[in-house]
Amino acid sequence: MQRGPLRGRHGVKVLSKIADRADALLAPAARLMLTVLGASAHPAEGELRVVKATLSAALPALLLLPIAMTAFMSPALALPLGVALVGGLALLAMMAGLSLMRLLEPATVEMPAAIDRSWLLPGLVVQLDTHGRVVSLGGRDSGLFMPFLREPAGRPFIEQVHVTDRIDFGRALDELRQGHQHTRLALRLGRPQADAADRTLLHVELDISAERDGDGALTGFFAQMLDRSREQELAETLARLEVQVQDAHEAKSRFLAAVSHELRTPLNAILGFSDILGSDLFGRMENERHREYVRLIRQSGGHLLSVVNTMLDMCRIEAGRYELIVEAFPLAQTVLDCEKMLSLQAREKGVALTNRLPRELGEITADPRALSQILINLVGNAIKFTEAGGVVTIDAARSGRDVTISVSDTGIGIAADKIGQLGQPFTQADGGHSRRHEGVGLGLSLVKGLVALHGGRFTLESRQGEGTVATIILPLDGSGANRVENLEDHRRIEFPPRLQVNLPEAQVELEGLNDDAKAKIA
């Protein structure tokens, strides 16, 4: 029952093969005919189709017409006359078809015959067929790549690629087969046989383009390979240097933390014993100069302890170990406490310290200790860089889901070329030997770190000789803060200690002087 359809399909296949064979035979004849007619050495596909169609129609007529003419004239006359008649008609039909095709199709610019100049291109130039097999090699630097190739002629180029990169190479060819025009990828070539002194791998960059015919069908691939060993060595060197820099940074942080911890123990003893001597627990000191010396020792020790605490805070921030204890508290009260704490320092310098707070400032969810440190640093800086008769003002205002706090002064200001440097640890605007203001350059870096931990923003604007405005913007709901997961454990030991605001007036003054040291900036 199925024999008939099978015979039909077999017959179609036979006819298809005959047609392909005839087309293959007609193609050279058509190219020769076009060359005789004066066409270019590389005729268009349309011209070839016209000539092949004309030849296909003329060949049967070349046999049939002379035979038919023998019926009414002698064969000696019919054969040459029939061949001449068919040839003339075929030539006329061919010329008419070519002329009509050229009138209907847009004019194209003839290109000169292609010259193989691949040896002028840098690197290695590889011609691949549609299956990725090597057709030809070229390029002026081919000698560099040949030791890493395994008899490439006629073999799939993927065999030359290091086994770990073959998937990327195969994926690149698939993209080109699916319609992409070109692609670029980094590969490695492995040397087949390498001595101990030879490189076993060669890092290369391969740029592959798809070659297509007039109908858009893929005909092959054109690839250019460039040596990228030097770039790879530089990248590896850069990676090693980055690791070394990171290690040095961590070593610096560990060193500062260790030194700070070692300094805190004797400083606490100095502060404790100076407090005992100053409070006359074991008898009153008769000599007022001794009492003055004890006060200076207490003040200098507090100054140094605040610097040590600041260094520890910076080390913890840089190491990502500074965690905030977030809670809701009145923002206005924190600002007023800061103003009260630094008011003595402002009065002694002849600077007016004031605030402009709205009545309904409300609460903020943040770390109250960290916010106090931020305000003390900013206000302390403003007082320090403001001459007698100047004004330092603290402003705060709600704006949507954020609160904006600014500290402005009428001080000496900062040069425009120095503002960008401020906020880096141990950086000061007047960092020369002749600078007039004390400090180690940690205040603003600590402020920037604490503001960033709250998910806020910090800006600094200044005009030299007119003043400076430091602004921080914090989310009111504490949504951007790095919260502490176990609040109970972190509240057992507070470091640095939480600021105290309910002390006797003399103690408040001393604490104000001590905390001022934490405001040392550039």
C-alpha positions in Angstrom: 0.0 0.0 0.0 2.9 2.4 0.7 4.9 1.5 -2.4 3.3 4.2 -4.6 4.1 7.1 -2.2 7.6 5.8 -1.7 8.3 5.6 -5.4 6.9 9.2 -5.8 9.2 10.5 -3.1 12.1 8.6 -4.7 11.4 10.1 -8.0 11.2 13.6 -6.6 14.6 13.1 -4.9 16.1 11.9 -8.2 14.7 14.9 -10.1 16.0 17.2 -7.4 19.5 15.7 -7.7 19.4 16.0 -11.5 18.3 19.7 -11.2 21.2 20.4 -8.7 23.6 18.7 -11.0 22.4 20.7 -14.0 22.6 24.0 -12.0 26.2 23.2 -11.0 27.1 22.6 -14.6 25.3 25.7 -15.8 27.0 28.0 -13.3 30.5 28.0 -14.8 29.0 28.5 -18.3 26.9 31.4 -17.1 29.9 33.1 -15.5 31.9 32.6 -18.8 29.1 34.0 -20.8 28.9 37.1 -18.6 32.6 37.6 -18.8 32.4 37.4 -22.7 29.5 39.9 -22.6 31.7 42.4 -20.6 30.2 42.0 -17.1 32.3 42.3 -13.9 34.5 39.5 -12.7 32.1 39.1 -9.8 28.6 39.2 -11.3 25.5 39.7 -9.2 23.3 36.8 -8.3 20.5 38.3 -10.4 22.6 38.3 -13.6 23.6 34.7 -13.0 20.0 33.7 -12.7 19.1 35.4 -16.0 21.9 33.8 -17.9 21.3 30.3 -16.4 17.6 30.6 -17.2 18.3 31.5 -20.8 20.9 28.7 -21.2 18.4 26.2 -19.7 15.8 27.2 -22.3 18.3 27.3 -25.2 19.8 23.9 -24.7 16.7 21.9 -25.6 16.0 24.2 -28.5 19.5 23.7 -29.7 18.7 20.0 -30.3 15.0 20.2 -31.3 15.0 23.1 -33.8 17.7 21.7 -36.2 16.0 18.3 -36.2 12.7 19.9 -37.0 14.2 21.9 -39.8 15.5 18.8 -41.5 11.9 18.0 -42.4 11.8 20.7 -45.2 15.5 21.2 -46.0 18.7 19.2 -46.2 20.5 18.3 -43.0 23.7 19.9 -44.2 21.8 23.3 -44.2 19.4 22.7 -41.4 21.9 21.8 -38.7 24.2 25.0 -38.9 21.2 27.2 -39.6 19.2 25.9 -36.6 22.2 26.2 -34.3 22.9 29.8 -35.4 19.2 30.7 -35.1 18.9 29.3 -31.5 22.2 30.9 -30.5 21.2 34.3 -31.9 17.8 34.2 -30.2 19.4 33.0 -26.9 21.9 35.9 -27.1 19.2 38.4 -27.8 17.0 37.1 -24.9 20.0 37.1 -22.6 20.9 40.7 -23.4 17.2 41.8 -23.1 16.9 40.1 -19.7 20.1 41.6 -18.4 19.1 45.1 -19.5 15.6 44.8 -18.0 17.1 43.5 -14.7 19.6 46.4 -14.5 16.8 48.9 -15.2 14.6 47.4 -12.5 17.3 46.9 -9.8 19.1 49.9 -8.2 22.6 50.6 -9.4 25.4 49.3 -7.3 29.0 50.4 -7.2 31.4 47.8 -8.5 34.1 46.9 -6.0 37.6 45.9 -7.2 38.6 42.3 -6.8 39.4 41.4 -3.2 43.1 41.2 -2.4 44.2 39.0 0.6 45.7 41.5 3.0 45.2 39.5 6.2 49.0 39.5 6.7 48.8 43.3 7.3 46.4 42.9 10.2 47.8 42.7 13.8 47.5 39.4 15.7 46.3 36.2 14.1 43.5 36.2 11.4 41.5 33.0 11.2 39.0 32.1 8.5 36.4 29.5 9.6 33.7 27.7 7.7 30.1 27.4 9.0 31.1 24.4 11.2 33.9 26.3 12.9 36.7 24.5 11.0 39.9 26.4 10.1 40.0 27.4 6.4 43.0 29.7 6.4 45.3 31.5 8.8 47.0 34.9 8.5 48.0 38.0 10.4 51.4 39.6 10.9 51.8 38.2 14.5 50.9 34.6 13.6 54.3 33.4 14.7 53.4 34.3 18.3 50.3 32.2 18.3 51.4 29.1 16.3 53.2 27.4 19.2 49.9 27.4 21.0 48.0 25.8 18.1 47.7 22.0 17.3 47.9 21.6 13.5 45.0 23.9 13.0 44.4 23.5 9.2 41.1 21.8 8.6 40.4 21.1 12.2 37.6 22.7 14.4 39.1 25.8 16.0 37.4 24.9 19.3 40.1 22.2 19.8 42.7 25.0 20.1 40.8 26.7 22.9 41.5 25.8 26.5 38.9 23.3 27.8 37.5 25.6 30.4 36.7 28.3 27.7 35.2 26.1 25.1 31.7 26.6 26.2 32.1 30.4 25.8 33.5 29.9 22.3 30.7 27.6 21.3 28.1 30.0 22.7 29.7 32.9 20.7 29.4 30.9 17.4 25.8 30.0 18.1 25.0 33.7 18.6 26.5 34.5 15.2 24.5 31.6 13.6 21.3 33.0 15.1 21.8 36.4 13.4 24.3 38.4 15.4 26.9 40.1 13.3 29.9 40.1 15.5 31.0 39.2 19.1 34.1 39.5 21.2 35.3 37.3 24.0 38.4 36.5 26.1 39.9 33.1 25.8 43.0 31.1 26.7 45.1 28.9 24.4 47.1 26.0 25.8 50.6 25.2 24.5 50.6 21.5 23.3 54.1 20.8 24.5 55.8 23.3 26.8 59.2 23.3 28.6 59.5 24.5 32.1 60.5 27.9 30.9 57.6 28.3 28.5 54.2 29.7 29.2 51.6 27.1 29.2 48.6 29.4 28.6 48.2 32.4 26.3 45.5 34.9 27.2 43.9 36.3 24.0 41.0 38.4 22.8 39.0 37.0 19.9 36.8 39.2 17.7 34.6 37.1 15.5 32.4 38.4 12.6 29.8 36.4 10.6 30.2 36.3 6.8 27.0 36.1 4.9 26.0 36.0 1.2 23.6 38.2 -0.6 20.6 36.3 0.8 21.8 36.6 4.4 22.8 32.9 4.6 25.9 32.2 6.8 29.0 31.3 4.7 31.7 31.3 7.5 33.3 33.3 10.2 36.2 35.8 10.2 38.1 36.0 13.5 41.0 38.2 14.6 43.0 37.2 17.7 45.1 39.6 19.7 47.5 38.8 22.5 46.2 40.1 25.9 48.9 38.5 28.1 50.3 41.9 29.2 46.8 43.2 30.2 46.2 40.0 32.1 49.5 40.4 34.0 48.6 44.0 34.8 45.1 42.9 36.1 46.7 40.2 38.3 49.2 42.7 39.6 46.4 45.1 40.4 44.5 42.4 42.2 47.5 41.6 44.3 48.1 45.2 45.1 44.4 45.7 46.1 44.8 42.7 48.5 48.0 44.2 49.9 46.3 47.6 50.3 43.4 46.0 52.1 45.7 44.0 54.3 47.6 47.1 55.1 44.4 49.0 55.9 43.2 46.2 58.2 46.6 46.1 59.9 46.5 49.8 60.4 43.0 49.5 61.9 44.1 46.7 64.2 47.2 48.7 65.2 45.1 51.8 66.1 42.6 49.7 68.0 45.3 47.9 70.0 47.2 51.2 70.8 43.9 52.9 71.7 43.0 50.1 74.1 46.4 50.1 75.7 46.2 53.9 76.2 42.7 53.8 77.8 43.9 51.8 80.9 46.5 54.3 82.1 44.3 57.3 81.0 41.5 56.0 83.1 43.9 55.8 86.1 45.1 59.3 85.4 41.6 60.7 85.3 40.5 58.8 88.3 43.4 59.8 90.6 43.2 63.4 89.3 39.5 63.5 90.2 40.3 62.2 93.7 43.0 64.8 94.2 40.8 67.6 92.8 37.9 66.7 95.1 40.1 66.8 98.3 39.0 63.4 99.4 42.3 62.9 101.4 42.7 66.4 102.5 42.7 69.8 101.0 45.7 70.9 98.9 47.0 74.1 100.5 48.9 75.3 97.4 46.6 76.6 94.7 49.3 76.0 92.1 49.1 72.3 92.9 45.3 72.4 92.5 45.8 74.1 89.1 48.3 71.4 88.0 45.8 68.7 89.0 43.1 70.4 87.0 45.4 70.6 83.9 46.3 67.0 84.3 42.6 66.1 84.4 41.8 68.3 81.4 44.8 66.9 79.3 43.9 63.3 80.2 40.3 63.9 79.2 41.5 65.4 76.0 43.6 62.4 75.2 40.9 59.9 76.2 38.4 61.6 73.8 40.9 61.3 71.0 41.5 57.6 71.8 37.7 57.0 71.8 37.4 58.7 68.5 40.2 56.6 67.0 38.4 53.5 68.3 35.1 54.6 66.8 36.8 55.2 63.4 38.4 51.8 63.5 35.0 50.1 64.2 33.3 52.1 61.5 36.0 51.2 58.9 35.9 47.5 60.0 32.1 47.5 59.7 31.7 46.6 63.4 30.1 49.8 64.7 26.5 48.9 65.3 23.8 51.5 66.3 21.5 51.1 69.2 18.4 52.6 67.7 15.5 54.0 69.8 13.0 56.9 69.6 13.9 60.1 71.6 13.1 63.8 71.4 15.4 65.5 68.9 15.1 68.9 70.4 16.3 67.7 73.8 19.5 66.2 72.3 20.2 69.5 70.5 19.7 71.5 73.7 21.9 69.1 75.7 24.7 69.6 73.1 24.3 73.4 73.2 24.4 73.3 77.0 27.5 71.1 77.0 29.5 73.4 74.7 28.2 76.7 76.0 31.1 77.2 78.4 33.6 76.7 75.6 31.8 79.2 73.4 31.6 81.8 76.2 35.3 81.5 77.0 36.1 82.2 73.3 33.6 85.0 73.0 31.4 83.2 70.5 27.6 83.4 70.7 26.1 79.8 70.5 22.4 79.8 69.8 19.7 77.6 68.2 16.6 78.0 66.0 14.4 75.0 66.7 10.7 74.8 65.8 8.2 74.1 68.6 7.0 70.8 67.2 10.2 69.1 66.2 9.0 65.8 67.5 10.9 62.5 67.9 13.6 60.8 65.8 14.4 57.1 65.7 18.2 56.9 65.8 21.2 56.1 68.1 21.1 59.0 70.6 24.7 58.5 71.6 25.9 58.7 67.9 23.7 61.7 67.2 25.2 63.5 70.2 28.7 62.7 68.9 27.7 64.1 65.5 26.4 67.4 67.0 29.3 67.8 69.5 31.8 67.4 66.7 30.0 69.8 64.3 29.4 72.5 67.0 32.8 72.1 68.5 34.4 72.6 65.0 32.2 75.7 64.5 33.3 77.2 67.8 36.9 76.4 67.2 37.1 78.0 63.8 35.1 81.1 64.8 36.8 84.2 66.1 35.6 86.2 69.1 32.4 88.1 68.3 31.2 85.4 65.9 28.0 83.4 66.0 27.4 79.6 65.8 23.8 78.6 65.1 22.1 75.2 65.3 19.0 74.7 63.0 16.7 71.7 62.7 13.6 71.2 60.7 11.4 68.3 59.5 11.0 67.7 55.8 8.7 64.9 54.9 10.1 61.7 56.3 13.5 63.3 57.0 15.0 65.8 59.4 17.6 68.3 58.4 20.1 69.5 61.0 22.6 72.3 60.1 25.4 73.9 62.1 26.4 77.3 60.7 29.1 79.7 61.8 30.6 83.1 60.9 34.2 81.8 61.2 37.2 81.8 59.0 35.7 79.4 56.4 37.4 76.8 54.3 39.2 77.2 50.9 37.3 75.7 48.0 40.2 73.4 47.1 40.3 72.0 50.6 36.6 71.1 51.1 36.9 67.9 49.0 39.7 66.7 51.3 37.8 67.1 54.5 36.2 64.0 56.0 39.2 61.8 55.3 40.8 60.4 58.5 43.8 62.4 59.7 43.2 65.2 57.1 43.2 68.8 58.1 42.6 72.0 56.1 45.5 73.7 57.8 47.7 70.7 58.2 51.0 72.5 58.0 53.5 73.0 60.9 52.2 76.5 61.3 48.5 75.6 61.9 46.8 77.5 64.7 44.2 75.0 65.7 44.6 71.7 67.5 43.2 68.4 66.3 44.2 65.1 64.7 41.8 65.3 61.7 39.2 62.7 62.8 36.1 64.7 63.7 34.5 65.1 60.2 35.5 61.5 59.2 33.7 60.3 62.3 30.6 62.5 61.5 30.5 61.1 57.9 30.8 57.6 59.1 28.0 57.9 61.8 25.7 59.7 59.3 26.2 57.0 56.7 25.4 54.3 59.3 22.1 56.0 59.9 21.4 56.0 56.1 21.7 59.8 56.0 23.6 62.4 53.9 26.3 64.9 55.0 27.2 68.1 53.1 29.7 70.8 53.8 29.5 74.3 52.3 31.9 77.1 53.0 33.2 80.5 51.8 36.6 81.5 53.0 36.4 84.5 55.3 32.6 84.3 55.6 31.8 81.0 57.4 30.8 77.4 57.0 27.5 75.4 57.0 27.5 71.7 57.9 24.3 69.9 57.1 23.1 66.4 57.9 19.9 64.8 56.7 18.6 61.7 58.6 15.5 59.6 58.2 13.0 60.2 61.0 11.9 56.6 61.3 15.4 55.1 61.4 14.7 53.1 58.3 18.3 53.4 57.0 20.1 52.6 60.3 22.2 49.5 60.9 20.3 48.2 63.9 21.7 46.0 66.7 19.9 42.6 66.8 20.5 41.9 70.4 19.8 45.1 72.3 20.3 43.6 75.8 23.8 42.4 75.2 25.0 45.6 73.6 23.6 47.7 76.5 25.6 45.9 79.1 28.9 47.6 78.1 28.7 50.9 76.2 31.7 52.0 74.2 32.3 54.9 73.9 30.5 55.8 77.1 27.1 57.4 76.7 27.2 61.2 77.2 26.1 62.4 80.6 24.1 65.6 80.8 22.8 65.6 84.3 26.1 66.2 86.1 27.0 69.1 88.4 27.9 72.3 86.6 31.7 71.9 87.2 31.7 68.4 85.9 29.7 69.4 82.9 32.3 72.0 82.1 35.1 69.5 82.3 33.2 67.0 80.2 32.6 69.8 77.6 36.3 70.5 77.5 37.1 66.8 77.1 34.5 66.2 74.4 35.8 69.2 72.5 38.9 67.2 71.7 36.7 64.8 69.7 35.8 67.7 67.4 39.4 68.1 66.1 39.2 68.3 62.4 41.2 69.6 59.5 
